[in-house]
Structure formats: C-alpha cells, structure tokens
C-alpha cells in the first residue's frame, strides 16, 4: 500500500481544515488584533489604578508602556517580513501605525501640566518620529516627501497644540485648530494610495496591497486625530464650528466645481446673516477655499474597464496570485487662467470681508486705509496681469466702504442738498456709461462690427 504524503501545513492544500487554519492563522490572524486590544485594555486599567498619583507621572508611565508595545509590533513586523510572511507583517504594521497616534493621551496630560509637560511631550514627539522611520525600515517602504511632511506636521500638532488650546479663548482655539486642519488637508498628496513606495520589487498584486494599506493607514490616522480633537473639546471647549468650516472649505475646494463653489460661498454668507452670526467667520474659509482651488490642479479619475472573469465558487481564496487590477485612468485638469482670475479675485473679496469690514471676524471698528490701499493695488495688478474686467468691478468696494465708515464725511441734509447730490451722481454715471461703452466697442470691435451683406454677382460679373 502506497503511503500518502502528509499535508503540507505551510501552504494551502485541498483539504478543508488545513485551508481553514491557513486562512485564519496565516492570512488573517486574529491573534494580532486580540493582542493589541488586550494591551490597550491593560493600559486603560493601569491608568485608572494610577489616577491617585501624580497625573503627569502616571500618564508618562502608561505612555512608556504603550511605546514599548509599539516597538514590539515594529520588531515583529520586521521579523515576519524577513520570514516571507508579508501579509502578517502588513497587519502588524497597521497596528503599529495606530499606536503611533498616542492612544494613551500622554500629550493631552502634558499640555494640561504646562511647562512641566514640555519635556514628556518633546520626548514623545522624538520617539514618534523614530518609530515612523523604524516602521518604514521594518516593512521596506518609504513615504513620499510630501506625505512624510504631513505626518510629521500631524505628530507635531498632537504634541504642541494642547499647550495652546487649553490656554486661549474658545474662538481663538477653534480658529487655530481650523487653520491647522485646513493646512494639513491642503498639504495631503493628491493620491493617498501612492504616498508610499516599496523598496523591494512588487508584482501587480503587491502594488494593489500597498495602495490599500496606504489608504487604511491614512484612514486610521484621520480617525485617531478626530478623537484627539474631541478630547480637546471636552477638556477645554473651543469653537468646534471653525474646524467643521475648515473641513467643508477643503471639500468644496477639492470636490466642487467652480459654479458650485461660488454657490456654496454665497449660501454660507446668507445663512450666517440669517442666523445673526458674523459673516466674516465664514468669509475667511471662503477665501482659503478659493485660494486652494485656484492654486491646485484637479485630478480627475476615470475607472478602467475590467473584463469579467471566472467566478470562484470556493468558500476561501486559493493561494494563487489574483488577476492584476488595472489602475484607474488619471487626468490632471488644469485651472484655466479665467477661472483662476475669478477665484483669486473672489478670495481677495472674501479676505476683505473677513478682516476689514466692521464686526465681521476680528471686530475691527474702523477702516484701515493702508491695508485697503494695498488690497486695491493687488486687485488691480491681478486684473491687469490676468486680463479680466472683474478687477474694475471689485476695486470700488474698498473706497465705498471707506466713505461709508468715514465719521467726518459731510452728508447731505434737506431736499436741496440731496437733490444736488443725486444730480452729481447722475452726471458721473452718465460719463462712466459713455466711457464703458467706448471701451467695449474698442475691445470687442470684431464682435460688434455690422455685417456687410453679400450681393449676388450680376450677369456682367459672371461673364
């Protein structure tokens, strides 16, 4: 009788139980997630047990244990990658990326402690940057420069922002956090899935896994940062609507069309007026959204056509390479000069509303002549360089505002003075209309020239 070969437990076989064990303990090992959950629960219990001790010292001790586990995750990921188990190494890398976000809230405790918390926060930031470099070494990946700067900026914000948020007023803290969130979002790479590249050669399926892991990492970091914001809002309530406006401004700049962006800007100002809120707080984000849209090209993605393949009826995936998924077709839609001109001029107008209109944003009661003149000069320069008439429409807003807020401006009294004022305005409007008409005729003479009728040739001309 011929001896049967023993099942090879290191690879997928046709037997049910080996395939099941290979799936749940090699491909998708739940013990890694269970380990991370147990450590997090243990850290929580230790933190509660040390609640009666020095708050900063207890938070530092718990944070040190969390960092120790994060380094263990990185070491295990490097060990698995060297052993050829890339899937398990990626799982541990995602857990290490999650522990990168200060799950023990050490930075919040350091921020509340004041000057005595500067050293623990600085040490945490240094260790976090080193862990980021070590994680890339363990998985043999490298972040693109722009993505690395965004991550470093996010870690620096987690370490330093609590010192400011807990010590300034509600609105300044909300405005600071809103500007910080908007800056991070604006600096994000256009394609998050391509923000990391492998130092080893990967096949098509490996590139797909790398893109998915990159997206998952950014999603984890975004959720963790949002939880930190909620924690800050509990410890020191701030104007959370400023952060929401920053998020809305970024989405409008990236996703909405130009017409939709102008509609949303007008709607936001109208709603702020209806609810009796300062419109300048909205105008600031409108200005930033239009500036970002004007200076950043849009990336348009079209899904690639994928031919339907055979359907796998087995309950589990085989250990065979999947068919490569063709990447989506990407085209960069550049902003036209006309659209850029309209957006930049709209950003200038929104910035003017946010800063120099009384009771709009910062409560400046008087008109500031020098900044207003600088704004008009920039507006006219942009209108001349971009060859648009919009600058001539926007420029009179500033002097009109200056006249309306000029306390010593003589105002007409009585019917005679009002009548003379209206007569003067009538003559000025007439002169401006004539000049505008002549300018339009010279500018668009080819469009306004009368058509010359074409006469049919006579019999003599035909001969």
DAMO-V346926 format. One record per pair of residues at least 12 apart in sequence whose ideal C-beta (glycine too) atoms are under 10 Angstrom apart, sorted by the first residue. I is the first residue (numbers start at 1). J is the second residue. D is the distance in whole Angstrom. If there is no record, write none. Layout:
i: {I I}
j: {J J}
d: {D D}
This chain:
i: {7 9 9 9 9 10 10 11 11 12 12 12 12 12 12 12 13 14 16 16 19 19 19 19 19 19 20 20 22 22 23 23 23 23 24 25 26 26 26 26 27 27 27 27 27 27 27 28 28 28 29 29 29 29 29 29 30 32 32 32 32 32 32 32 32 32 33 33 33 35 35 35 35 35 35 36 36 36 36 36 36 36 36 36 36 36 37 39 39 39 39 39 39 39 39 39 39 40 40 40 40 40 40 42 42 42 42 43 43 43 43 43 43 43 44 44 44 45 46 46 46 46 46 47 47 47 47 47 47 47 47 47 48 49 50 54 54 55 55 55 55 56 56 56 56 56 56 56 56 56 56 57 57 57 57 58 59 59 59 59 59 59 59 59 59 59 59 60 60 60 60 60 60 60 60 60 60 61 61 62 62 62 62 62 63 63 63 63 63 63 63 63 63 63 63 63 64 64 64 64 64 64 65 66 66 66 66 66 66 67 67 67 67 67 67 67 67 67 67 67 69 69 69 69 70 70 70 70 70 70 70 70 70 70 70 70 71 71 71 71 71 71 71 72 72 72 73 73 73 73 73 73 73 73 73 73 73 73 73 74 74 74 74 74 74 74 74 74 74 74 74 74 74 74 75 75 75 75 76 76 76 76 76 76 76 77 77 77 77 77 77 77 77 77 77 77 77 77 78 78 78 78 78 78 78 78 79 79 80 80 80 80 81 81 81 81 81 82 82 86 86 86 86 86 86 86 86 87 89 89 89 90 90 90 90 90 90 90 90 91 92 92 92 93 93 93 93 93 93 93 93 94 94 94 94 95 96 96 96 96 96 96 96 97 97 97 97 97 97 97 97 97 97 97 97 98 98 98 98 98 98 99 99 99 99 100 100 100 100 100 100 100 100 100 100 100 100 100 100 101 101 101 101 101 101 101 101 101 101 101 101 102 102 102 102 102 102 102 102 102 103 103 103 104 105 105 105 105 105 105 106 106 106 106 106 106 107 107 107 107 107 107 107 107 107 107 107 107 107 107 107 107 108 108 108 108 108 108 108 108 108 108 108 108 109 109 109 110 110 110 110 110 110 110 111 111 111 111 111 111 111 111 111 111 111 111 111 112 112 112 112 112 112 113 113 113 114 114 114 115 117 117 117 118 118 118 120 121 121 121 121 121 122 122 123 124 124 124 125 125 125 125 125 125 126 126 128 128 128 128 128 128 128 129 129 129 129 129 131 132 132 132 132 133 135 136 136 136 137 139 139 139 139 139 139 140 140 140 140 141 141 141 141 141 141 141 141 142 142 142 142 143 143 143 143 143 143 144 144 144 144 144 144 145 146 146 146 146 146 147 147 147 147 147 147 147 147 147 147 148 148 149 149 150 150 150 150 150 150 150 150 150 150 150 151 151 151 151 151 153 153 153 153 154 154 154 154 154 154 154 154 154 155 156 157 157 157 157 157 157 157 158 158 158 160 161 161 161 161 161 161 161 162 162 162 162 162 164 164 164 164 165 165 165 165 165 165 165 166 166 166 166 167 168 168 169 169 169 170 170 170 170 170 170 170 171 171 171 171 171 171 171 172 172 172 173 173 173 173 173 173 173 173 173 174 174 174 174 174 174 174 174 174 174 174 174 175 175 175 175 175 175 175 175 175 175 176 176 176 176 177 177 177 177 177 177 177 177 177 178 178 178 178 178 178 178 178 178 178 178 178 178 178 178 179 179 179 179 179 179 180 180 181 181 181 181 181 181 181 181 181 181 181 182 182 182 182 182 182 182 182 182 182 182 182 183 183 183 184 184 184 184 185 185 185 185 185 185 185 185 185 186 186 186 186 186 186 186 186 186 186 186 188 188 188 189 189 190 190 190 190 190 190 190 190 191 191 191 191 191 191 191 192 192 192 192 192 192 193 193 193 193 193 193 193 193 193 193 193 194 194 194 194 194 194 195 195 195 195 195 196 196 196 196 196 196 197 197 198 203 203 204 204 204 204 204 204 204 205 205 205 205 205 206 207 207 207 208 208 208 208 209 211 211 226 226 229 239 241 241 241 242 242 242 244 245 245 245 245 245 245 245 245 246 246 246 246 247 248 248 248 248 248 249 249 249 249 249 249 249 249 249 249 249 249 249 249 249 250 250 250 250 251 251 252 252 252 252 252 252 252 252 252 253 253 253 253 253 253 253 253 253 253 253 253 253 254 254 254 254 254 254 255 256 256 257 257 257 258 258 258 258 258 258 258 258 258 258 261 261 261 261 261 261 261 262 262 262 262 262 264 264 265 265 265 265 265 265 265 265 265 265 265 266 267 268 268 268 268 268 268 268 269 269 269 269 269 270 272 278 278 278 278 278 278 278 278 279 279 279 279 279 279 279 280 280 280 280 280 280 280 280 280 280 280 280 280 280 280 281 281 281 281 282 282 282 282 282 283 283 283 283 283 283 283 283 283 283 283 284 284 284 284 284 284 284 284 285 285 286 286 286 286 286 286 286 287 287 287 287 287 287 287 287 287 287 287 288 288 288 288 289 289 289 289 290 290 290 290 290 290 290 290 290 290 290 291 291 291 291 291 291 291 292 292 293 293 293 293 293 293 293 294 294 294 294 294 294 294 294 294 294 295 295 295 295 295 296 297 297 297 297 298 298 298 298 298 299 299 299 299 300 300 300 300 300 300 301 301 301 301 301 302 302 302 302 303 303 303 303 304 304 304 304 304 305 305 306 306 306 307 307 309 309 310 337 337 337 337 338 338 338 338 340 340 340 341 341 341 341 341 341 341 341 341 342 342 342 344 344 344 344 344 344 344 345 345 345 345 345 345 345 345 345 345 345 346 346 348 348 348 348 348 348 348 349 349 349 349 349 349 349 351 352 352 352 352 352 352 352 352 352 353 353 355 355 355 355 356 356 356 356 356 356 356 356 357 357 357 358 358 358 365 366 366 366 367 367 367 367 367 367 367 367 367 368 369 369 371 372 372 372 372 372 373 373 373 374 375 375 375 375 376 376 376 376 376 376 376 377 378 379 379 379 379 379 379 379 380 380 380 382 383 389 389 389 389 392 392}
j: {19 21 22 25 26 22 26 26 319 26 27 316 317 318 319 320 319 318 315 316 314 315 316 317 318 319 315 316 316 319 315 316 317 319 316 88 85 87 88 319 85 87 88 91 316 317 319 87 88 91 80 85 87 88 91 92 91 73 76 77 80 88 91 92 94 95 91 94 95 69 72 73 76 92 95 69 70 73 91 92 94 95 96 98 99 103 95 65 66 68 69 70 72 73 95 99 103 66 69 98 99 103 104 62 65 66 69 62 63 65 66 69 103 104 62 103 104 62 58 61 62 65 104 59 61 62 63 65 66 104 105 109 62 62 62 113 116 109 112 113 117 106 109 110 112 113 114 116 117 119 120 109 113 116 120 109 104 105 106 107 108 109 110 112 113 117 120 104 106 109 110 113 117 119 120 123 124 104 106 103 104 105 106 109 102 103 104 105 106 107 109 110 120 123 124 127 104 106 120 123 124 127 104 99 102 103 104 106 124 99 100 102 104 106 123 124 127 128 130 131 95 96 99 103 95 96 97 98 99 100 103 127 128 131 134 135 96 99 127 130 131 134 135 92 96 99 91 92 93 94 95 96 97 98 99 100 131 135 138 92 93 95 96 97 99 100 131 132 134 135 136 137 138 139 92 96 134 138 88 89 92 93 95 96 138 89 90 91 92 93 94 95 96 134 135 137 138 139 92 93 134 135 137 138 139 140 92 138 92 93 138 139 93 138 139 140 200 138 140 139 140 198 200 202 206 209 210 209 138 139 140 139 141 209 210 212 213 216 217 213 135 138 139 135 136 138 139 141 213 216 217 213 216 217 220 220 131 132 134 135 138 139 217 131 132 135 139 151 213 216 217 218 220 221 224 216 217 220 221 223 224 128 131 220 224 127 128 129 131 132 135 151 154 155 158 217 220 221 224 128 154 155 158 220 221 222 223 224 225 227 228 121 124 125 128 155 158 159 224 228 224 227 228 124 158 162 227 228 231 235 120 121 123 124 158 159 120 121 124 125 128 155 157 158 159 160 161 162 163 228 231 232 121 158 161 162 165 166 228 231 232 234 235 236 121 162 235 122 123 124 159 160 162 163 158 159 160 161 162 163 164 165 166 167 232 235 236 162 163 166 167 235 236 162 163 166 163 166 167 163 159 162 163 159 160 163 159 158 159 160 162 163 159 160 159 155 158 159 152 155 156 158 159 160 155 159 151 152 154 155 156 158 159 148 151 152 155 156 155 148 151 152 155 148 217 148 196 199 199 196 198 199 200 210 213 198 199 200 202 196 197 198 199 200 210 213 214 196 197 198 199 189 195 196 197 214 217 189 191 194 195 196 197 189 187 188 189 190 195 187 188 189 192 194 195 196 214 217 218 195 196 184 187 183 184 185 186 187 188 189 192 195 218 221 184 195 217 218 221 180 183 184 187 180 181 184 187 221 222 224 225 228 221 180 177 180 181 183 184 225 228 224 225 228 180 173 176 177 180 228 229 232 228 231 232 235 236 176 177 180 236 177 229 232 233 235 236 238 232 235 236 238 236 236 238 236 238 239 233 236 237 238 239 240 242 238 239 241 242 281 361 362 238 239 242 232 233 236 237 238 239 240 242 243 233 237 238 239 240 241 242 243 244 245 246 281 238 239 242 243 245 246 281 284 361 362 238 239 242 243 229 232 233 238 239 240 242 243 246 238 239 240 241 242 243 244 245 246 247 249 281 284 285 288 242 243 246 284 285 288 243 246 225 226 229 242 243 244 245 246 247 249 250 242 243 245 246 247 249 250 253 285 288 289 292 246 250 288 222 225 246 250 222 246 247 249 250 251 253 254 292 246 249 250 253 254 288 289 291 292 295 296 218 250 254 214 218 254 296 297 298 299 301 330 332 211 214 215 299 301 328 330 211 214 215 217 218 219 207 208 210 211 212 213 214 215 216 218 327 207 210 211 214 327 330 211 214 215 217 218 210 211 213 214 217 218 210 214 210 321 324 321 322 323 324 325 326 327 321 322 323 324 325 321 324 325 327 322 324 325 327 322 325 327 243 247 243 281 277 281 282 281 284 285 285 268 281 282 284 285 286 288 289 284 285 288 289 285 264 268 282 285 289 261 264 265 268 282 284 285 286 287 288 289 290 291 292 293 285 288 289 292 264 289 264 265 268 285 286 289 290 292 293 285 286 288 289 290 291 292 293 294 295 296 298 343 289 292 293 296 298 299 298 289 293 293 298 339 290 293 294 335 336 338 339 342 343 346 286 289 290 293 342 343 346 286 290 342 343 346 286 289 282 283 285 286 287 289 290 346 347 349 350 286 282 281 282 283 285 286 289 350 282 283 286 350 353 282 360 354 357 358 359 360 361 362 363 350 353 354 357 359 360 361 350 351 352 353 354 355 356 357 358 359 360 361 362 363 364 354 360 361 362 350 353 354 360 361 347 349 350 351 352 353 354 355 357 360 361 350 351 353 354 355 360 361 362 350 354 346 347 349 350 351 353 354 344 346 347 348 349 350 351 352 353 354 355 347 350 351 354 343 346 347 350 340 342 343 344 345 346 347 348 349 350 351 343 344 346 347 348 350 351 343 347 335 339 340 343 344 346 347 335 339 340 341 342 343 344 345 346 347 335 340 343 344 347 335 332 333 334 335 331 332 333 334 335 330 331 332 333 328 329 330 331 332 333 327 328 329 330 331 328 329 330 331 326 327 328 329 325 326 327 328 329 326 329 323 325 326 323 326 322 323 323 385 386 387 388 386 387 388 390 382 386 388 382 383 385 386 387 388 389 390 391 386 388 390 378 379 382 383 386 388 390 378 379 382 383 386 388 390 391 393 394 395 390 394 375 376 378 379 382 391 394 375 379 390 393 394 397 398 375 371 372 375 376 379 394 397 398 401 397 401 368 371 372 375 368 371 372 375 398 401 402 405 397 401 405 401 404 405 405 405 406 407 398 399 401 402 403 404 405 406 407 402 398 402 398 397 398 399 401 402 398 399 402 398 394 395 397 398 391 394 395 396 397 398 399 395 391 391 392 393 394 395 397 398 392 394 395 394 395 436 439 440 443 436 439}
d: {10 8 8 10 9 8 8 9 6 9 9 8 9 6 4 9 9 10 9 9 9 9 6 10 9 9 9 7 9 7 9 5 8 10 10 10 7 8 7 9 10 6 8 10 9 8 8 8 9 8 10 9 9 6 7 9 10 9 8 10 10 7 5 6 9 6 8 10 7 9 9 9 9 9 8 8 10 8 10 9 10 5 9 7 8 10 10 8 8 10 5 10 9 9 10 9 9 8 9 9 9 6 9 10 8 10 9 5 9 6 6 8 8 6 9 9 9 10 8 8 6 7 9 7 9 5 9 10 10 7 9 10 10 10 7 9 10 6 8 7 10 9 6 7 8 5 10 6 6 10 7 10 10 10 9 8 7 7 5 9 8 4 7 9 9 9 8 9 7 8 8 10 9 9 5 9 9 10 10 10 5 9 7 9 7 9 5 8 4 9 8 9 7 9 6 9 9 9 10 9 10 9 8 6 8 6 5 8 10 8 10 9 9 9 9 8 6 8 10 8 9 9 7 10 9 6 9 9 4 7 9 9 9 6 9 9 9 9 9 9 7 8 10 9 9 10 10 5 8 9 5 4 9 9 7 10 9 9 9 8 8 10 5 10 9 10 7 10 5 5 10 8 5 9 9 10 9 7 9 8 5 10 9 9 9 5 8 8 4 5 9 9 6 10 7 10 5 6 9 10 8 9 7 4 8 9 9 9 7 10 9 10 9 7 6 7 9 9 10 9 9 10 9 9 8 8 10 8 7 6 9 7 10 7 9 9 5 9 10 9 10 8 9 6 9 7 5 8 7 10 8 7 6 6 7 9 7 10 9 5 8 9 10 9 9 7 10 10 9 8 5 9 6 7 9 10 9 5 8 9 7 10 8 10 10 10 6 10 6 7 8 9 10 8 10 9 9 8 8 9 9 9 7 8 6 10 9 4 7 8 8 10 7 10 8 9 6 8 8 7 7 9 10 10 10 9 9 8 6 10 6 8 9 6 9 9 8 6 6 8 10 9 9 5 5 8 8 6 9 8 10 10 10 9 10 5 9 9 8 6 7 10 7 10 9 9 10 9 9 7 8 10 7 8 10 9 8 8 2 5 8 7 6 9 9 8 9 7 9 6 10 7 9 10 9 10 8 9 8 9 10 8 8 10 9 8 9 9 5 7 8 8 7 9 9 9 8 6 9 6 6 8 4 8 10 9 9 9 10 5 9 8 8 10 9 7 7 9 10 8 6 8 8 9 10 9 8 9 9 9 8 9 10 9 9 6 5 5 10 5 7 5 7 9 7 9 9 7 6 8 6 9 6 5 8 9 10 6 10 8 5 7 7 10 7 8 5 9 8 9 8 5 8 9 4 7 9 10 9 9 10 10 7 9 6 9 10 5 6 8 10 9 9 9 10 9 10 9 8 8 8 6 7 9 10 6 10 7 10 9 6 10 10 10 9 6 9 9 8 8 9 9 7 6 10 9 8 7 7 9 9 7 9 9 7 8 9 6 9 10 10 7 9 5 9 8 6 6 8 6 5 10 8 9 8 10 8 9 10 8 6 5 5 9 10 8 5 10 8 8 10 10 8 9 10 8 9 7 9 4 7 10 9 10 9 9 4 3 6 7 4 6 9 9 9 10 9 7 5 9 10 9 8 8 9 10 8 10 9 10 7 8 9 7 9 8 7 5 8 10 8 9 9 4 5 8 6 4 9 9 10 9 8 9 8 10 7 9 10 8 9 8 8 10 8 9 6 10 10 5 7 10 8 10 9 9 4 8 6 6 9 8 6 9 8 9 10 9 10 8 10 9 10 8 7 9 4 9 9 8 9 10 10 7 8 9 8 10 9 5 9 8 8 9 9 10 9 9 8 8 9 5 10 9 8 9 9 10 7 9 10 8 9 6 6 9 5 9 10 9 8 4 7 9 5 5 10 9 9 9 9 7 7 10 10 9 6 9 9 7 7 9 8 5 8 10 8 10 6 7 8 8 9 8 3 7 9 9 5 5 8 7 8 9 9 9 9 8 8 6 9 10 10 9 9 10 7 9 9 8 10 7 9 8 10 8 8 7 8 5 9 10 10 10 6 8 9 10 8 8 10 7 8 10 9 9 9 9 9 4 7 9 6 4 9 10 8 10 9 9 7 7 10 9 5 8 9 9 9 5 9 9 8 10 10 8 4 7 8 4 4 9 10 7 10 9 9 8 8 8 8 9 9 9 8 10 9 10 9 8 10 9 9 10 6 7 7 10 9 7 7 6 10 8 9 10 9 8 9 7 8 8 8 8 9 4 9 8 7 7 10 10 7 9 10 10 5 8 8 7 10 10 6 7 7 9 8 10 10 9 9 10 6 6 6 9 8 10 7 8 8 9 6 9 9 10 10 6 4 7 9 6 9 8 3 3 8 9 10 8 8 6 10 9 9 8 9 9 10 8 4 7 8 4 4 9 8 7 7 7 7 9 4 8 9 6 10 8 9 8 8 9 4 9 8 8 10 8 5 8 8 4 4 9 8 6 9 8 8 9 10 9 10 8 9 10 9 5 7 9 5 4 9 9 7 9 7 7 9 5 9 9 9 9 9 7 9 9 6 10 10 9 6 8 5 8 8 4 5 9 9 7 8 8 9 9 10 8 5 6 5 6 9 7 4 8 7 6 8 6 7 10 9 7 5 8 5 9 5 7 5 8 6 5 8 7 9 10 5 8 8 4 7 6 6 8 10 9 7 6 10 10 10 6 10 10 6 8 9 8 9 7 10 10 7 10 7 8 9 4 8 4 10 7 8 9 7 6 9 9 6 10 8 10 10 10 7 6 7 8 7 5 6 9 6 10 9 9 6 10 7 6 8 9 7 9 9 10 10 6 7 10 8 9 8 6 10 9 9 7 7 8 9 10 8 8 10 9 6 7 6 8 8 7 10 9 10 7 9 9 10 7 9 7 10 9 9 10 6 5 9 9 4 7 10 9 10 7 10 10 5 8 8 6 8 9 9 10 9 9 10 6 9 9 5 9 9 5 8 9 10 5 9 10 6 6 9 8 8 9 6 10 8 10 9 9 9 9 10}
